[in-house]
Amino acid sequence: MNSEALQTLAAEAATCTACRLAETRNSVVFGVGGSNADLMFIGEAPGRNEDLQGEPFVGAAGRLLDRLAGEVGIHRDEVYIANVLKCRPPGNRDPRDDEIAACKGYLAQQIRLIDPTVVMTLGNFASKLLLKTTTGITRLRGTAYPWWGRFVVPTFHPAAALRGGERVLNDMREDFALTRRVLDEPPVPEPQEEVPEHQEAKAEPTSLQETAQLEFFA
């Protein structure tokens, strides 16, 4: 059922023209992985290789992601991988607010359908979106945040480790080890998320009519 729903959602995204990125993309990079995965990786946006191949994290950053996950016994075919944006920003520039707003509904529905135990957010854009904070990834990382019956573990984007050297790589290894521990023995969630600074209080959904986007990102 989840697999069919994801396929339907992917087909809808493939024809999306909700923002300017539809004019410059080669492909819509929707996501890849098991529809019932316990772990979900969420990155920023497709790069050149991803745009050409139609799959997230297939370049150097993707190879590093696979290696770090493999070090703690997590393999690519066991996870679901997506991005905040489904289309590549020209020149690999940062996502813009209106582009995120246009695309985040797809991500919210992916999370709801897959229903992972842990979401690893890779980099600032995914981490700030899910945790509703302006705090940067350097301060956010290193913690598993209770989030709508799941856990969010923020870490650096693999591309940052390719640029940032051994310190960033070691921090990412710590975060992957934390993810492994949470997957093996999920802690009892606190009543609400605890995010460093700038976190706004958020009520649980009160109606089944609330959309996935309103549930997670409103």
N, C-alpha and C positions, 0 to 999 in steps of 0.2 A: 504493500500500500504506500509506504513512504517513498519507495523507489519510483512508483508511478507518479506520485505527486511532485517529486523533484523533477522528473522528466517534463511534466506539464509546465512547471515553473520555469525551467530552463528554456523551453520553447517560447514562452512568453517573453523572457529576457532577450532572446535572440532577435526579436523584432523591436526592441525598446528604442524609442527616439526621445526620451524624456529630458536629455541634456545634450550639450554640444559635442560630447565625445562620440556620439553616434555618427558624426560626420567624418571622423578621422580614423576610426577603428578598422582593423582588418577582421577581427572576430570578437564575439562576446565571450569572455572567459568566465563561465558561470561557476564552476567548481568541479571537484572530482573526489571520488572516494565512496566508502560504504554508506548506505542510507541509514544504518543503525550504529554508526561509529560511536565509541565511548569518548573519543577525543577529536576535537575540531581545531584546526589551525586557521586563523584569520589574519591575512596580511593587509597590505595597503591598496595596491592596484597592480594590474598586469604590467610587465615590462615588454621590451621588444620581442624577446623569444616567446613569451607567453601569448602575446598578441598574434604572432605568426602561427603558433601551434595550437592555440585554443585551450591550453591547459595551464593552471597556475603553478608557479614555482618549478619551472623546467630548466632555468639557467643556472648560473653559478650559485646564486642564493638558494635555489631549490636543492642543489646537490649538498650544500652545507646543512640545510634543514634536515635532509634525509640522514646525513651523517650524525648530527647531534641527537636526533630521535633514535637512531639505531644504537647509539651508545647506552641508552637506557632501555633497550629492548622493545622499542616502538618502531614499527615498520610502516612504510607509506600506504600499503594496501589495507592497513588497519584503521586509518584516520580519514577524516573528510577535510579537504582543503579548499578555502575560498578566500576572496578579498572583499574589502569594503566596496571598492569600485569593480565593476565587471568589464570595463573598457579601459584601454590604456590612455592616460593623459599624454598629449604630445610632448616629446622630449623627456618623458619620464618626470615631468614636473609634479609638484605636490597636488593632491586632490583639492578641489575648491569646495567651499561650503555648499553651494547649490548642487554640485555634482554628487556629493555625499547624500544630501537630502533626497535627490532624485533616485538614488540607488539603494538606500539603506533598507527599504521595504523588502527587497529580494533577500538581503542578508538575514533580516529578521525571520522571514519565512523559512529559510534554510535551517536556521538554528532551531526553530520550533519543530520542524519535520524530523530532523536528525536527532534532536534531544540528547546531546552529548552530556557526559558527566563533567568533563572539563573542556573549557575553551581556552586555548593559548592564543593570546592576542600578540601579534608580531609587530612591534613598533608603536609609535605615538598615535597614529590615526585610528587604528582599530582599538587600542586600549582606551583612549579618551572617549571614543564613541560609546563603547559598551559600558564603561564605568561612569560616564557623564561627569567628567572632570577635566580641568585644564592642567592638572599636574602632569609633569613629563614622565617619560618611561624610566628614566634613571631612578626616580623616587618610587615609582609604582612597582617596579619589578621586585622579585624576591618574596612575594606574598600570594597566597591563594585567596581570592576574594569571593565570599558567597554571593551568588547572583542568580535570582529566579530559580532556586532549586538546583543550581549547578555551581560550578566554580570557574572563575576566570583567573588565569595565571598569565600576567603580562610579562613579556620579555622583549629584548631588542629584535628588530628586523634582521634577518640573516645578512642582508646587504650591509648593515651597520657593522657587523662583525668582520665582513670582508675588508672594510675600510678601517675599522677601529683597533684591530690587532688583538693581542692575547688577552687583555683585560676584559674586553667585551665578550670574547669567546668564553672565558671562564665564567663570567656572570651568566651567560646563556646556559652553560652546562649545569650550573646550580639550579636554574629555573626548570630545565628539563628533568633534573632529578626530583625536584619538588612535584612536578606534574606526575611523574611515575609514582611517587608516594601517595598522592591524592587519588590516582586511579586505583591503586592497590587497596587503600584503606581510606575512603572518603571521610573526612572529619564531619562532625555534626555542625551544620550551618548555624551561624548566629542569626538573630532575627532580621538583620539587614546588613547590607554591604558596609564595609569600613574602608573608605578610600581617603588617602591623605589630601586634606584641604579641598575646598570648592565643590564638594559633593552635595547635591541637592537631595532632600528627602523625597522618596518616591513610594507611592502606595501600590500595593498589589492590585492587579486587575480585579474589577468588581463584576464584570459582565463577560459572558462568552462572546459577545458581539465585538469586543475590543480586538482590534487587529494585532498581528504580531508586531508590527512596527510601533504601535502605541504602547504595547506591553513592554517592549524592551528599551525603546529609544525616546519615548515621549518625555 
